[in-house]
Amino acid sequence: MRREHDLLGERELADDALHGIHAERARENFPLTGRPVHPALIHAYGAVKQACVQTNRALGYLDAETAAAIERACEQMRDGALDHAVIVDALQGGAGTSTNMNINEVIANRALQLLGHAPGDYARVDPHAHVNLHQSTNDTFPTALKLAALDRLDLLEERLVTLQETFQERERALAGVVKVGRTQLQDACLITLGREMGAYGEACGRDRWRVFKCRERLRVINLGGTAIGTGLGAPRRFIFKATDALRALVGHGLARAENLVDNTQNCDVYTEVGGILKACAVNLCKIAGDLRLMASGPDAGFGELRLPARQAGSSIMPGKVNPVIPEAVMQAAMQVMAGDQAIAMACSRGELELNAFLPLVADNLLGGIDLLANAADILARLCVAGIEPRDGDCGRAVDGATAALTALVPVIGYAAAEDIAGVARTAGIGIRAAALASGLITAADYDQLITPAAVNRLGSPPAASDDR
């Protein structure tokens, strides 16, 4: 065992532990979620620290040997090799200081190992004096958070594109399936399954575009601002070079904020991005709910769709198969919506020059991006791609539903169509039978009005006398 000291006293740690006394105290103080900080944040922090050590070496503040060892440790952190050593809880007091110090300690101790020294030999490589040189939690944590979010948003955008394209493929495949369209869950007028799938694809396309655009806000960082955005404790040359070094490492078009004080204390950008994630969650929840409803039954529900069967649905009801993928997607979406509220509350509670609640923002922002990316993936791959129509059920519903009457209104008028609905209801016959019995429309004309081409037409067909 080794002993480490801080202003509060000392703690014993395992000889080979890569974390240090600050992380050990944080582990004792914050037994909250039982989860470590998000891996993407750890990896992004490795990139931030690497950019800083490169800058400090270039400016002559670190010798080549020490800088090289620290940089190698940063690379290993970026690659995920040191995730196990970041032990602090995802939620913590101190505005993320425990995360920053855990990162500093791990990088310092790994650098010591690379130099042939034992962890804890801070006279050679120190978490504060070397790894955290010219930095603060208050500029490195938000910078790492934005970088992590940018990395994860790439995946979310990719998954949304795939979901959009999957719906578009189903739109083409189901273009000829006429079904009842509903408003307020009541029969309204006719539509095709293809047009419904196309509308879902359009919603996913908007989500993809919003995700793409929101990254512009996240590219503006406060690295070099140190504690409150004034750059106190950092040389002017470091402040100007650190962002350039990070941009060269990771891309994403990163830019130093023009007003570092503003970028340090105000967190509205996270609220904006959280709102975009919520909009995506709302769409996924609505779409998944629709699929679940249209596939209900199969014998006593809407029964318009067949969703791919993924697993047995009941321990007591034989033959039951549940719409588990839409249900899982809906739960993920609900969690993201709740996370957006947490992000907004955390961002609103910053005081004066700093927001102390960024760990909560990070946990919900990065977790929300992952949830949406995974939900979009399983919805496209395990559900939408395998959707098939129940043609017979759709056709029977069309023949018997008052929704078909809406297609007749331009030909026979509203009042006559309403009379036909009354006859069908009183006589207990279908709408088609009642319409033909009225003598107001022929079978050929009736069938023509409910073809896929007629249903997909924008607006009503022009009257014979209409030359517009």
C-alpha positions in Angstrom: 0.0 0.0 0.0 1.1 3.6 -0.6 0.1 6.7 1.3 -1.0 10.0 -0.4 -1.5 13.3 1.4 -3.7 16.3 0.8 -4.8 19.3 2.8 -7.4 17.1 4.7 -4.9 14.4 5.7 -3.9 11.1 4.1 -5.3 8.0 2.5 -3.9 4.5 1.8 -4.1 3.3 -1.8 -3.0 0.1 -3.5 0.6 0.3 -4.8 -0.5 -0.1 -8.4 -3.7 2.1 -8.2 -3.7 4.7 -11.0 -6.1 6.9 -9.2 -5.0 9.1 -6.3 -6.2 10.6 -3.1 -8.7 13.0 -4.6 -10.5 10.3 -6.6 -10.4 8.1 -3.5 -12.1 10.8 -1.4 -14.7 11.3 -4.2 -15.5 7.6 -4.2 -16.2 7.9 -0.5 -18.2 11.1 -0.8 -20.4 10.4 -3.8 -22.0 6.9 -3.7 -24.9 8.1 -5.9 -25.6 6.4 -9.2 -23.1 3.5 -8.9 -22.0 4.4 -12.4 -18.7 6.0 -13.4 -18.6 9.1 -15.7 -19.5 8.3 -19.3 -16.7 6.7 -21.3 -17.0 9.3 -24.0 -16.2 12.0 -21.5 -13.1 10.1 -20.3 -11.9 9.6 -23.8 -12.5 13.3 -24.7 -10.7 14.3 -21.5 -7.7 12.4 -22.7 -7.7 14.5 -25.9 -8.0 17.7 -23.9 -5.1 16.8 -21.6 -3.1 15.7 -24.6 -3.6 19.1 -26.4 -2.6 20.9 -23.2 0.6 18.9 -22.7 1.5 19.4 -26.4 1.0 23.2 -25.9 3.0 23.3 -22.7 5.8 21.4 -24.2 5.9 23.6 -27.3 6.0 26.7 -25.1 8.8 25.3 -23.0 6.9 24.6 -19.8 7.5 20.9 -19.8 10.7 19.0 -20.6 10.5 16.6 -23.6 10.8 13.3 -21.6 8.0 14.2 -19.1 5.8 15.6 -21.8 6.2 12.5 -24.0 5.2 10.2 -21.1 2.2 12.3 -20.3 1.2 12.4 -23.9 1.4 8.7 -24.2 -0.8 8.2 -21.2 -3.3 10.7 -22.7 -3.4 8.6 -25.9 -4.1 5.5 -23.9 -6.9 7.4 -22.1 -8.3 8.5 -25.5 -8.2 4.8 -26.6 -10.2 3.6 -23.6 -7.3 1.6 -22.1 -7.6 3.6 -18.8 -11.4 3.6 -18.3 -11.2 1.3 -15.4 -9.1 3.7 -13.4 -11.7 6.6 -13.5 -13.6 5.6 -10.5 -15.6 8.7 -9.5 -19.4 8.5 -9.7 -21.2 10.1 -12.6 -22.8 12.6 -10.2 -20.6 14.5 -7.9 -20.3 17.8 -6.1 -17.6 20.4 -7.1 -18.5 21.2 -10.7 -16.6 18.2 -12.0 -13.4 18.8 -10.1 -13.4 15.1 -8.9 -13.6 14.0 -12.6 -10.8 16.3 -13.6 -8.6 15.3 -10.7 -9.2 11.6 -11.2 -8.2 12.1 -14.9 -5.1 14.1 -13.8 -4.1 11.4 -11.3 -4.6 8.5 -13.7 -2.5 10.2 -16.5 0.2 11.2 -14.0 0.5 7.7 -12.6 0.4 6.0 -16.0 3.1 8.4 -17.2 5.1 7.4 -14.1 4.8 3.8 -15.0 5.9 4.5 -18.6 9.0 6.3 -17.2 9.8 3.3 -15.0 8.6 4.8 -11.7 5.9 3.7 -9.2 2.5 5.3 -9.1 2.4 8.0 -6.5 6.0 9.3 -7.2 4.6 12.8 -7.8 8.0 14.4 -7.5 8.7 13.1 -11.0 5.2 13.6 -12.6 2.6 15.5 -10.6 -1.2 15.6 -11.3 -1.4 19.3 -10.6 2.0 20.7 -11.6 2.4 18.7 -14.8 -0.9 17.2 -16.1 -3.1 20.1 -15.0 -0.6 22.8 -15.8 -2.3 26.1 -16.9 -5.8 24.5 -16.7 -8.8 24.4 -14.4 -11.7 22.0 -14.1 -13.9 24.9 -15.2 -12.4 25.0 -18.7 -11.3 21.4 -19.2 -14.6 19.7 -18.1 -16.9 21.7 -20.4 -14.4 21.4 -23.2 -14.3 17.6 -22.8 -18.1 17.5 -22.5 -18.6 19.3 -25.7 -16.0 17.2 -27.5 -17.6 14.0 -26.2 -21.1 15.2 -27.3 -19.8 16.0 -30.8 -18.3 12.5 -31.1 -21.5 10.9 -30.0 -23.7 13.1 -32.1 -21.9 11.8 -35.2 -23.2 8.3 -34.3 -26.7 9.6 -33.6 -26.9 11.4 -36.9 -25.7 8.3 -38.7 -28.4 6.2 -37.0 -31.1 8.7 -37.8 -30.1 8.7 -41.5 -30.4 4.9 -41.5 -33.8 5.0 -39.8 -35.0 7.6 -42.3 -33.8 5.5 -45.2 -35.5 2.4 -43.8 -38.8 4.2 -43.6 -38.4 5.5 -47.1 -37.8 1.9 -48.3 -41.0 0.8 -46.6 -42.8 3.8 -48.1 -42.0 2.5 -51.6 -42.8 -1.1 -50.7 -46.2 -0.2 -49.1 -47.3 2.5 -51.5 -50.1 0.4 -52.8 -51.7 -0.7 -49.5 -54.8 1.5 -48.9 -56.0 1.7 -45.3 -58.1 3.8 -43.0 -56.6 7.0 -41.7 -57.7 8.1 -38.3 -58.0 11.3 -36.3 -58.7 11.2 -32.6 -58.5 7.4 -33.0 -61.7 7.6 -35.1 -62.0 6.7 -38.8 -61.4 9.8 -40.9 -60.4 9.2 -44.5 -58.3 6.9 -46.6 -54.5 6.8 -46.7 -51.8 4.3 -47.7 -49.4 2.6 -45.4 -46.7 4.0 -47.7 -47.6 7.6 -47.0 -47.6 6.9 -43.3 -44.1 5.4 -43.5 -43.0 8.4 -45.6 -44.3 10.8 -42.9 -42.2 9.0 -40.3 -39.2 9.2 -42.6 -39.7 13.0 -42.9 -39.8 13.4 -39.1 -36.5 11.4 -38.8 -35.0 13.6 -41.5 -35.8 16.7 -39.5 -34.3 15.2 -36.4 -31.1 14.4 -38.4 -30.9 18.0 -39.6 -31.4 19.4 -36.2 -28.7 17.2 -34.8 -26.4 18.3 -37.6 -27.0 22.0 -36.9 -26.7 21.9 -33.1 -23.1 20.8 -33.4 -22.2 24.4 -34.4 -23.0 25.5 -30.8 -20.9 22.8 -29.3 -17.8 23.6 -31.3 -17.2 26.8 -29.3 -15.1 26.0 -26.2 -13.5 27.9 -23.3 -10.2 26.0 -23.1 -7.7 28.5 -21.7 -10.2 30.4 -19.7 -9.2 28.5 -16.5 -11.3 29.2 -13.4 -13.8 31.9 -14.5 -12.9 32.7 -18.1 -10.2 35.3 -17.4 -7.4 33.0 -18.1 -5.9 33.5 -14.6 -2.9 31.2 -14.1 -2.4 30.5 -17.8 0.1 32.3 -20.1 -1.4 34.3 -22.9 0.4 32.2 -25.5 -1.1 29.0 -23.9 -4.6 30.4 -24.1 -4.3 31.1 -27.8 -2.5 27.8 -28.7 -4.3 25.2 -26.7 -7.5 25.3 -28.8 -5.5 25.1 -32.0 -3.7 22.0 -30.6 -7.0 20.3 -29.6 -8.6 21.1 -33.0 -5.6 19.5 -34.8 -6.0 16.4 -32.6 -9.7 15.8 -33.0 -11.1 18.0 -35.8 -14.7 19.1 -35.3 -13.8 22.7 -36.3 -13.3 23.7 -32.7 -13.1 27.4 -32.0 -12.1 29.4 -28.9 -15.0 31.4 -27.5 -14.7 35.2 -28.1 -15.9 35.7 -24.6 -14.4 33.1 -22.3 -16.2 34.5 -19.3 -19.6 34.0 -21.0 -18.7 30.5 -22.2 -17.6 29.5 -18.8 -20.6 30.7 -16.7 -23.5 30.3 -19.1 -24.7 26.8 -20.1 -27.6 27.6 -22.4 -26.0 25.7 -25.2 -26.5 22.4 -23.3 -30.2 23.3 -22.9 -30.5 24.0 -26.6 -28.9 20.6 -27.5 -31.0 18.9 -24.8 -34.1 20.3 -26.4 -33.1 19.0 -29.8 -32.6 15.5 -28.2 -36.0 15.9 -26.7 -37.6 16.7 -30.0 -36.0 13.6 -31.5 -37.3 11.6 -28.5 -40.8 12.9 -29.0 -40.8 11.8 -32.6 -39.4 8.4 -31.9 -42.0 7.9 -29.1 -44.9 8.9 -31.3 -43.7 6.8 -34.2 -43.1 3.7 -32.1 -46.5 4.2 -30.5 -48.2 4.3 -33.9 -46.5 1.1 -35.0 -47.5 -0.6 -31.8 -51.1 0.6 -32.3 -51.3 -0.4 -36.0 -49.9 -3.8 -35.1 -52.3 -4.4 -32.2 -54.2 -7.6 -32.2 -53.5 -9.5 -34.2 -57.1 -10.8 -34.0 -58.9 -8.2 -31.9 -56.9 -5.0 -32.6 -56.2 -2.7 -35.6 -54.2 -5.5 -37.1 -52.9 -3.5 -40.0 -49.2 -4.3 -39.7 -47.1 -7.3 -38.9 -44.0 -6.4 -36.9 -41.1 -8.8 -36.8 -41.6 -11.3 -34.0 -38.7 -10.9 -31.7 -39.5 -13.0 -28.7 -42.3 -14.9 -26.9 -44.6 -12.4 -25.2 -46.1 -14.1 -22.2 -45.4 -16.6 -19.5 -49.1 -17.5 -19.3 -50.8 -16.7 -22.6 -49.7 -19.1 -25.3 -48.9 -17.7 -28.8 -48.7 -14.1 -27.6 -46.0 -12.0 -29.3 -45.5 -8.4 -28.0 -44.3 -5.3 -29.9 -41.2 -5.2 -27.7 -39.0 -3.1 -30.0 -41.5 -0.2 -30.2 -42.0 -0.5 -26.4 -38.3 -0.4 -25.7 -37.9 2.6 -28.0 -40.7 4.5 -26.2 -39.1 3.9 -22.9 -35.7 5.2 -24.1 -37.5 8.2 -25.5 -39.3 8.9 -22.2 -36.0 8.7 -20.4 -34.4 11.2 -22.8 -37.4 13.6 -22.2 -36.9 13.3 -18.5 -33.1 13.9 -19.0 -33.9 17.1 -20.9 -35.7 18.4 -17.9 -32.7 17.6 -15.7 -30.4 19.4 -18.1 -32.6 22.5 -18.1 -32.8 22.6 -14.3 -29.0 22.1 -13.9 -28.2 24.8 -16.5 -30.6 27.2 -14.8 -28.9 26.8 -11.4 -25.5 28.1 -12.3 -24.6 31.1 -10.2 -22.4 34.1 -11.1 -19.2 32.9 -12.8 -19.7 29.1 -12.8 -22.2 26.3 -13.0 -21.6 23.7 -10.4 -24.0 21.1 -11.9 -22.2 20.1 -15.1 -21.8 16.5 -14.0 -25.6 16.1 -14.1 -25.6 17.8 -17.5 -22.9 15.5 -18.8 -24.6 12.4 -17.5 -28.0 13.2 -19.1 -26.6 14.8 -22.3 -24.2 11.9 -23.2 -26.6 9.3 -21.9 -29.4 10.8 -23.9 -27.5 10.8 -27.1 -26.6 7.2 -26.6 -30.1 6.2 -25.8 -31.5 7.8 -29.0 -28.7 6.4 -31.2 -29.4 2.9 -29.8 -33.2 3.3 -30.0 -33.0 4.5 -33.7 -30.8 1.6 -34.5 -33.0 -1.1 -33.1 -36.2 0.5 -34.4 -34.7 0.5 -38.0 -32.9 -2.8 -37.9 -35.2 -5.0 -35.7 -38.6 -3.5 -36.5 -39.1 -1.1 -39.4 -37.1 -3.1 -42.0 -39.3 -6.1 -41.4 -42.7 -4.4 -41.4 -45.3 -6.2 -43.6 -48.9 -5.2 -44.2 -51.9 -7.3 -43.3 -53.5 -6.6 -46.7 -56.7 -8.5 -46.1 -57.5 -6.8 -42.8 -56.7 -3.3 -44.3 -59.0 -4.0 -47.3 -61.9 -5.2 -45.1 -61.5 -2.2 -42.9 -61.6 0.1 -45.9 -64.8 -1.6 -47.3 -66.6 -1.3 -44.0 -65.4 2.1 -42.7 -67.0 5.4 -42.9 -63.6 6.7 -43.8 -64.3 5.6 -47.4 -67.2 8.0 -47.6 -64.9 11.0 -47.5 -63.6 9.9 -50.9 -67.1 10.0 -52.3 -68.0 13.5 -51.1 -66.6 15.3 -54.1 -68.8 13.1 -56.3 -72.1 12.7 -54.4 -71.9 15.5 -51.8 -71.7 15.6 -48.0 -75.4 15.1 -47.3 -75.7 12.0 -49.5 -72.6 10.5 -48.1 -73.9 11.1 -44.6 -77.2 9.4 -45.5 -75.2 6.4 -46.8 -73.4 6.2 -43.4 -76.8 6.1 -41.6 -78.1 3.4 -43.9 -75.0 1.3 -43.4 -75.2 1.7 -39.6 -78.9 0.9 -39.5 -78.8 -2.1 -41.9 -75.6 -3.5 -40.5 -73.9 -3.5 -43.9 -70.6 -2.2 -45.2 -70.2 1.3 -46.6 -69.5 0.0 -50.1 -72.7 -2.0 -50.1 -74.7 0.9 -48.8 -73.2 3.3 -51.4 -74.0 1.0 -54.3 -77.5 0.4 -53.0 -78.1 4.2 -53.0 -77.8 4.3 -56.8 -75.7 7.4 -56.5 -72.4 5.8 -57.6 -71.5 2.8 -59.7 -69.2 0.0 -58.5 -66.5 1.0 -61.0 -66.6 4.6 -59.9 -66.6 3.6 -56.2 -63.6 1.3 -56.7 -61.7 4.0 -58.7 -62.1 6.5 -55.8 -60.4 4.2 -53.3 -57.4 3.0 -55.5 -53.9 3.7 -54.2 -53.5 6.3 -57.0 -56.6 8.1 -56.0 -55.8 8.0 -52.3 -52.3 9.2 -52.9 -53.4 12.1 -55.2 -52.8 15.5 -53.7 -56.3 16.9 -53.2 -59.5 15.8 -54.9 -59.7 15.1 -58.6 -60.9 18.0 -60.7 -64.5 18.0 -61.9 -65.1 17.5 -65.6 -66.1 21.1 -66.0 -63.0 22.3 -64.1 -60.4 23.5 -66.7 -57.9 24.8 -64.1 
